[in-house]
């Protein structure tokens, strides 16, 4: 739904995404214009069963009040689960309280599902789909997300430095990985060049780079790598659809 890094972009919203399985959907982080993005995707807000928050940096959560406001306006009645690290539960409750959502009043139940961000943690299973989190290497408590469906595996790195938890995983069908810079290193993040050098690309079918920064020479970095490797990488665009 969005693919930009924290400073924002001329043509992108901050990075967040939607996971769809049958009629059920989950939003991973909430960036800009979530209600408009759902309309663009043709997905009614009533199909959103939950929101998974990877961490609490502003660019990953600022769209949450807008999403909840839109659900109230639409007279939503379906319950909603917000998944977050137990470390951030009090902060999440404070955010919800600051918007006085009980005074709107909402007609749906919001529940908070806590997980332990320091270790792999299953958070939900539905219709053959299982979703779990794992620790990322970012500034503060952050998790990546793994979705498994039958024999298919999708991994979202979230904000992270090159992560051994991803590198030592077996075969990955889809890896959605942040690439805040094209080259070099930046604390708490990964560059595209680092990604290509660090991960065992022979075990990864497809890679989609997100958390992209305007003006970075991503295409040049790809052109400098062997086609067998660079051909696996797509620079993601907002509202891009990926199937596994």
N, C-alpha and C positions, 0 to 999 in steps of 0.2 A: 504494500500500500504506500510505503514511503521508503526511500533508499539513501537519504542524505545523512551526513555526519552532523555533529552538534552545532557547528556554526551556521547551519542552514544553507540554502542553495537557491539559485535563480529558478531552476526548473524542477526541483525535487522537494518533497516533504521529508521530515526526519524519519529515520528508519523505524518501521513497524510492519507487521504482516498479519495476514488472516489465514488460518488453517481450516480447511473445509473437509468434512467427511459426511457424505450423504446430506441430510438436512441440518446437521449440526455444524456449528462454526465456533472457533475460538480466536480471539485477537491476542497476538503476542506483542506487548507494549502498546501504547496509544499515542501516536504523534498527531500531526495536524489534520484538521478537517475529517475526523473519522466518519461523521454522518454522511458527508458528501461522497467520501470514498466508498462507503457501503452502497450508496445509490448508484455510483458509477459501476460497481460490480454486480448490481442487480440483486443484492442480498438484503432482505428485510432485517431490521434490527432484532426482530423477534427470534431469528435463528441463531443469534449470538448466545451461546450457553455460558461462556466464561471469558475472562481476561487474564492472561498470564503476564505478570510483570517480572522482567529479568533483573531489574535494579531500579533505583529511585533517582537517577539523574534526570533533570528536568526534561531533557529532550525525549525521554522515553515514557513520560507519564503525563505530560501537560494536556493531552487530549482527553484524559479520562473524565473530567467534569463535563466536557462537552458531550461525550458519548452518553453519560448518564442523564444529562439534561434532555437530550434527544429521545432517549428511551421513555422518559417521563412524559414528554410532549406527545409521543406516539401512544400513550396510555398502555404501555407494556404491562403485562401481567405475569409473564414467565420469569421464574427465578434466575438470578445471575450470580455466578461464583467468581470471585477475584482471587487469583492465586498469587501469593507473595511469600518471600522469605519471612520466617518468624521474627527476624531481626527488624523488619520494617512494618510489622503489624500495627504498632502504636502510631507510626507516622501515617499509615494509610487511614486509620480511624480518625486521626486528626484532620487529614485532608477532607474526608467525607463530612466530618462535623463542621468544618469551616464553611462548607457550602450549604449547610443546614438542609440536607436533602430530606430529612424527616418532616420538614415544614412545607415541602412543595405541594402536596405530599406524594411520594411515589406509591405505586400500586403493586410493586414487585419486591420480592425479598432479595436482599443482597447479603450473601454469605462470604466469609473470608476463609480460604483454605491455606493454612500455613505449611511451609516445607522447610527442611534443613538445607540451607544453601551450601553447607560445607562438604556435602557428600551426595552421590547420586540418589535422587529421590523420586520415586514414582508419584505422579499427581493425579492421573485419571486414566481410565480405560473405558472405551465405548465402541461397540460395533466393530470389534477387531483392531481398533486403533488404541495404542498405548502411548502416553506422553509422560516423559520424565525430565528432570532437570539434572544438571551437573555443574560443578564449580567452574567459573570462568576466571581468567587472570586479569582483572580490571582494577580500577580504583574503588575500593569499597566492595561490599557483598554483592556479587553478580553471578547469575547462572546462565548457562546455555540451555538449549531445549533439544531433546531428542524425541522424534516421533517415529514409531514403528508400526507398520501395517503389513501383516503376513510376513513375507521375506524382504520387504522394502524398508530402508532406513533413510530418514531425513534428519540432518543435524543443523541446528542454527547456533552459531558460535556466540551470539550476543557480542557486546563490547569485550575485547580480550586481547592480550598478547598471544603469540603462538602458544597453543595449548596442547600439552602432552596427552590430556584426556581424549582429545580428538585424534591426535596422531596415532595413538596406539589402538584405536578402535579398529574393528575388522573392515569389511567392505562397506562403503557408504555410497548410496545411490545418489543422494543430493546433499551437498554441503553448501549452506548459505553462510558466508563468512564475511566479517567486517574487513574493510580495507581502507582505513582512514587516510592513508597516504599511498602514493604509488611506490616510493622507494624509502629506504632508510628505516628508522625506528622512532616510535613515539611512545612514551610511557603509558602503559595501560591499553595500548592498541596494537594493530598489526598493519603492515604495509602489504601491498599486492606482491611485491618482490619477496618479502619474508614468507608470505603464504606459499608461494610457488616453491621456495627452497626448503621449507620446513616440513611440509606434509608429504606422506607417501602417495603421490598422485596416481600411482598404478592401482591403488585400492579405492580410488574415488572416481565415480562415473561422471558426475557433473558438479561444477562449482559455480555459484552465483555470488559475485562480490557486491556487498552493500555497505552502508555507512560511508558513502563516497563523498569526497571533497572536491568542490569546483576548482578547476585549474590544474589538477594533478595529471601527470602524463601517463595515465593508466594504459592507453593503447600502445604507447611506445614500449612500456615494460613488457607487455604481451608479445610484441613483435620481436623482442630480443630473446625470447625463450623458444625452445624447440616446439614446432607445431603440434607434436603429439601431446605436449603439456598445455600449451596456450589454448589449444582448441577446446579444452575442457572447461575453460573459464568464460563466463558471460558477465559483462558489466550490467547489473540489474537496473531496470527502470521502474519507476512508480507504476503500480497496478499491473505489473507483469504477472502472468499466471504460470505456475510451475506444477507439473503433474509428476507423481511418483508411481 
